[in-house]
Amino acid sequence: MGQDGQCPCCGAQDETQLHLFHCQNADMRRARTLALTAMTEHLISKGLPSKVLQPFVALIRSFVSNTTNPPSIADRFPHMETTIRQQEQIGPEATLRGYLCKGWLKDIQKYTTSHVDRKCKAMFISLWDCLFLPVWEQRNNILHVPNNIVTVTEHKTLDAELLDWKLHHRDRFHYTQYHLTSFTQHDLDTWTLQHKHNTIRLLRQSHKNYYEYNKKTTKLQPTITTYFKHTTNT
């Protein structure tokens, strides 16, 4: 999308969809905890049999927790081992996107004959409406806070470049353009990101113009020297 892929919540460089469920920002962790509770309550309200609900929620929690060497969910729920193993083969990223194996439907049918399709549908909906959406909204709330981690990082990067231009202004600009770097650190603290980007573009263009000017001046110098030598000899 042409945008920075950095997570606005924790600063991770590659914000994948799976990262939403693994981000260690305190607000994101809190949002996930509440979302998992809401997902469980939604499935209970839809009458999902406990024999299916408990292993399903446990598996989703294990995918969200992202712990190293998590305890085997299949060992905890041997009556659902086949389905759990199949879902683990699909993996956490696809599972949290809503890709569920057919085993869940078959297992629901084992424990109830009432509205089986509706209860299976509730499992899909719970992943999106109860789990993903609240986490996504929390992520966006953090993103649009003026001082989210991505914005702070970008400010620091731009400040460093601007101060570098200021430090080397005598080497990079014509003396008539020295005023372009008359800003101070206090000024930078008050500038918006857009203003900093605009200033850097101006400085780069000014430096390019000065470079082209120097190239032309250097080419003219041998001609002038040759002229004076010729005049002196004649």
HUNORZI-V534208 format. One record per pair of residues at least 24 apart in sequence whose ideal C-beta (glycine too) atoms are under 10 Angstrom apart, sorted by the first residue. I is the first residue (numbers start at 1). GAP is how many residues later the second one is. If there is no record, write none. Layout:
[[I:GAP] [I:GAP]]
This chain:
[[3:147] [4:146] [4:149] [4:150] [5:145] [6:142] [6:143] [6:144] [6:147] [6:148] [7:132] [7:135] [7:136] [7:141] [7:142] [7:143] [8:131] [8:132] [8:133] [8:134] [8:135] [8:136] [8:137] [8:140] [8:141] [8:142] [8:143] [8:144] [8:145] [9:129] [9:130] [9:132] [9:133] [9:134] [9:139] [9:140] [9:141] [10:132] [10:139] [10:140] [11:137] [11:138] [11:139] [11:141] [11:142] [12:137] [15:124] [15:128] [15:135] [16:77] [17:76] [17:79] [17:80] [17:115] [17:118] [17:119] [18:45] [18:46] [18:48] [18:73] [18:74] [18:75] [18:76] [18:77] [18:78] [18:79] [19:47] [19:74] [19:120] [20:44] [20:76] [20:111] [20:112] [20:115] [20:116] [20:118] [20:119] [21:39] [21:42] [21:43] [21:44] [21:45] [21:71] [21:72] [21:75] [21:110] [21:111] [21:114] [22:41] [22:42] [22:43] [22:44] [22:70] [23:43] [23:112] [23:115] [23:116] [23:119] [24:42] [25:113] [25:114] [25:117] [25:123] [25:124] [27:111] [27:112] [27:114] [27:115] [27:118] [28:107] [28:110] [28:111] [28:114] [29:35] [29:109] [30:108] [31:100] [31:103] [31:104] [31:105] [31:106] [31:107] [31:108] [31:110] [31:111] [32:29] [32:32] [32:33] [32:99] [32:102] [32:103] [32:106] [33:28] [33:31] [34:96] [34:100] [34:101] [34:104] [35:29] [35:91] [35:94] [35:95] [35:96] [35:97] [35:98] [35:99] [35:100] [35:101] [35:102] [35:103] [36:24] [36:25] [36:28] [36:29] [36:90] [36:94] [36:95] [36:98] [36:99] [37:93] [38:88] [38:91] [38:92] [38:93] [38:95] [38:96] [39:83] [39:84] [39:86] [39:87] [39:88] [39:89] [39:90] [39:91] [39:92] [39:93] [39:95] [40:86] [40:90] [41:85] [41:89] [42:80] [42:81] [42:83] [42:84] [42:87] [42:88] [42:89] [43:76] [43:79] [43:80] [43:82] [43:83] [43:87] [44:78] [45:77] [46:69] [46:72] [46:73] [46:74] [46:75] [46:76] [46:77] [46:79] [46:80] [47:61] [47:65] [47:67] [47:68] [47:71] [47:72] [47:75] [48:56] [48:60] [48:63] [48:64] [48:70] [48:71] [48:72] [48:74] [48:75] [48:78] [49:58] [49:59] [49:60] [49:61] [49:62] [49:63] [49:65] [49:67] [49:70] [50:61] [51:26] [51:28] [51:29] [51:56] [51:57] [51:59] [51:60] [51:61] [52:25] [52:27] [52:28] [52:31] [52:51] [52:52] [52:53] [52:55] [52:56] [52:57] [52:58] [52:59] [52:60] [52:67] [52:68] [52:71] [53:55] [53:58] [53:66] [53:69] [53:70] [53:73] [54:26] [55:24] [55:25] [55:26] [55:28] [55:29] [55:32] [55:49] [55:52] [56:24] [56:27] [56:28] [56:31] [56:44] [56:48] [56:51] [56:52] [56:67] [56:70] [56:71] [57:69] [58:26] [59:24] [59:25] [59:28] [59:29] [59:33] [59:36] [60:27] [60:32] [60:35] [60:36] [60:63] [60:66] [60:67] [60:71] [62:26] [62:30] [63:24] [63:25] [63:28] [63:29] [63:30] [63:32] [63:33] [64:28] [64:32] [64:67] [64:71] [65:27] [66:26] [79:28] [79:31] [79:32] [80:24] [80:27] [80:30] [82:24] [82:25] [83:24] [95:32] [96:31] [96:32] [96:35] [96:36] [96:39] [97:30] [97:31] [97:35] [98:25] [98:26] [98:27] [98:28] [98:29] [98:30] [98:33] [98:34] [99:25] [99:28] [100:24] [100:27] [146:46] [151:42] [154:39] [154:42] [154:43] [155:33] [155:34] [155:36] [155:37] [155:38] [155:41] [157:39] [158:30] [158:33] [158:35] [158:37] [158:38] [158:39] [158:41] [158:42] [159:26] [159:29] [159:30] [159:32] [159:37] [161:35] [161:38] [161:39] [161:42] [161:43] [162:25] [162:26] [162:29] [162:34] [162:37] [162:38] [162:41] [163:25] [164:39] [165:34] [165:35] [165:37] [165:38] [165:39] [165:41] [165:42] [166:37] [168:39] [169:34] [169:37] [169:38] [171:36] [171:39] [172:31] [172:32] [172:34] [172:35] [172:36] [172:38] [172:39] [173:30] [173:33] [173:34] [173:36] [173:37] [174:32] [174:33] [174:35] [174:36] [174:39] [174:40] [176:30] [176:34] [177:25] [177:26] [177:29] [177:30] [177:32] [177:33] [180:26] [180:27] [181:25]]
